[in-house]
Structure formats: C-alpha cells, structure tokens
Amino acid sequence: MKLFSKKNTENIQGFKLIEVIIIVLVTSFLCSIATGLIFYKHYENTTIASYEKLSDNENVNEFLQVYASIIKEYYEDVDEAELVDSAINAMFSYLGDSYSEHLSKEETEELIERLAGEYQGIGVEIYLDKIIYSVFEDSPADKAGIKVDDQIIKVDGTDVSQMDNAEVSNMIKNSEGKITITLLRKEETITVEVQKDDLYIPSIVKQVINQNDKKIGYINISTFSNTTSEQFAKAIKSLEDENIESLIVDVRNNAGGYLVSAKEIASEFLEKGKIIYSLEEKNKTKDYKDQSLAKKDYPVVVLINEYSASASEILAGALKDSYNAILVGKKSYGKGKVQQTLNLEDGSMAKYTTAKWLRPNGECVDGVGIVPDYEVDLEVNEENQVLVDTQLNKAVEILAGN
C-alpha cells in the first residue's frame, strides 16, 4: 500500500487500496503491490558433506539402490530429473515446514530478480491497460518526458492495444538500442525515444509531513532488496537535510527480504554494541550487534500491520527494543524463522529453515507476531477500501505532540 499525506492538515488520508499489478518494464519484473518476499540467509552452493562420507551412509546407499533399480528395471521410461525432483520435494514434505521448499529454476530466477533490487530498464511501472503508474526519478523514462497516466499504445511502431501488460513488457525487454514508445496523453499522441539503463527497483518512498510547526520525516519501505539499505541511507540524509525532527518508518504490507538489508537500516539508528537480533540455531544462540558508528537520537514511530513479516519484524523489533521506538498499527505476521538457500546445478534452489531469530528482548515472534504499542484499525468502507489512514494519523499525532 502506498501512503500519502496532505501537508498542514490534521486529517491525513490514504489513497484507495487496490490490487495494482506492477510491471517494471524491461525486466519482466511483475508482481502486485501486495507481493511479499522471503526472508532468508543467502549462501553460495557448498558441499554439505564429502562424497566419501556420503558413500558410507547406509541411508544414502539405500536411496541410490532404489533409484538405480527404478531407472534400470521400471517397465516404462522414467525422467531421471523429474524423479530426483520428486525425491527432493518428498524430503521437504517430511520436514513439515511451510518455509522449507524446493524452488524450480523459473521460481528461483524470479526470486533472485525480485531481491536483486536493480535491473536494466527504462524506469516505469504500469498497471491496468498499459497505463503508466509511476515514473522513477532521473530514469531514462523521466528524462524522455514520460509521465504518470500516459498510456502505451505502440512499441517500436507495433500496435500493443490488444496485448496484455506482460507481452508489452517482454517486447521492451527484447528491444535493442533505443526504444521508440508511442503514448496517449489525454487526447494527444506523443512519441518518445528511450535508452535502457541500469536502475534501482525503488523500494523506498519518502516525504516530509508538516504538522503543528514540526517537520516529521516519513519513509515507506516496500521490500528489503539488495539495494534497499542504500536507498534508505540516501532517503534519510535527504530528510535530515530538510531538518526533520522525528521519523515515521512504514513497513506495513512488507513481507520481508534480505536479512542484511534490515540489519544495515537498523544500524543507522542504534548505538554501537546494541543488539539487532539473535539467531537460535540447532546447537547455539548468537547475538548480532550493531557494529557501525552511525546513530540517531530523534523520536521514531514504526508502522506495522498483519502483513509485516520477517525482515520487517526484525527492523521493528530492533528499533522497539534497542532504540525505544514506538510501534503503531496492528500485530505483525509472526515469521520468526530463517531460511538458508542452496543453489543446485540445474538452476533450481533448495530453501530450508536453519534457525529461529529472536528480538533483542529475547522473544521469538514465530506464530506470535509483534504487538504494537498503539493498536489502531484503519477506517475503511464496505469494500475494505481505506477512507482515512488512521494508523498514519496516530503516528503523526504522537510525534507532533497533539
């Protein structure tokens, strides 16, 4: 959910909640604005145990014996790759852990792309009937004069009116050199040339809210990608350059991402040596503390809701327990497990739980969530569309001293 507020007003209203299909052109980055990400520790493909040791394992030998017999003697042809995939999936089924799974090559590529945080493109998001939903600041599209609400009608001279958003995205993705895009802007037809470039996938929205003669910074984090902490650092510097006196960090509807991203953002605020989180593994528990010299001293409110999970809960818990931030909204999702990933030779990925993470206060949020200091329901209509963002209003009220 993208939130906005009106300056110098007591009643800050949110825009209508809609399931918006976001397509970042040129990368086939396709997801809805409510799409969540997986929080996990990322490791390169490593050998868990030596082949010599595995060859002595009677369980492994039993599996190999059955596998060899099926391949050799089963009365019909057997797809060996599918057989192995089925065996891997059966292992994950045995674990009974919804966060441990075998991702296909395609699913792996999609996950990596989503969490990369950068891509080669023109810098727009589209929704519905190829209408421009947003234009990234200083992107090729921005420089070419493409505007919000423009509708794409041609790509390199080809009429796209009968194509869906994904088809148009693939057309642009496969284009080489400059791309000629024809747009409908109200009643006017406009043609622009756009050159693809390396860009961030935006995961940060910032603004200043003026209330009671106070400047309150606001940062919405939509996901914790590989570039989110860098985007956050730039956003917080920009807000501090505008002399904000306090800050609202909004992680509502943010289902997670990279652990390191949440850790680096928390390190912007905490004093060196403060605990960010702890990992409870099979045989040990380890505290992870802030090692940076950076710190803040102004008041912070964190907005959370039932869709704030994983890395969002890491950040909210760290700011609450180690910075004395105030939490506003609804109880968070409660995902307190950490997944490790193993990249397999066929391009697929094994993802399995290796630990629970704990808040600085020692609590595990798994299945429990984090309860806010101020529990606030949104004001919605019969279709569950937000009429007034009462949660954001409450955060402003707290920081503005109403």
Buried (B, 14 or more C-beta within 10 A) or exposed (E): BBBBBEEEEEEBBBEEBBEBBBBBBBBBBBBEBBBBBBBBBBEEEEEEEEEEEBEEEEEBEEEEEEBEEEEEEEEEEBEEEEBEBEEBEEEBEEEEEEBBBBBEEEBBBBBBBBBBBBBEBBBBBBBEEBBBBBBBEEBBBBBBEBEEEBBBBBBBEEEBEEBEBEEBBBBBBEBEEBBBBBBBBEEEEBEBEBEBBEBBBBBBBBBBBBBEEBBBBBBBBBBBBBBBBBBBBEBBEBBEEEEBEBBBBBBBBBBBBBBBBBBBBBBBBBBEEBBBBBBBEEEEEEEBBBEBEBBBEEBBBBBBBBBBBBBBBBBBBBBBBBBEBBBBBBBBBBBBBBBBBBBBEEEBBBBBBBBBBBBBEEEBBBEEBBEBEBEBEBBBEEEEEBEBBBBBBBBBBBBBEE
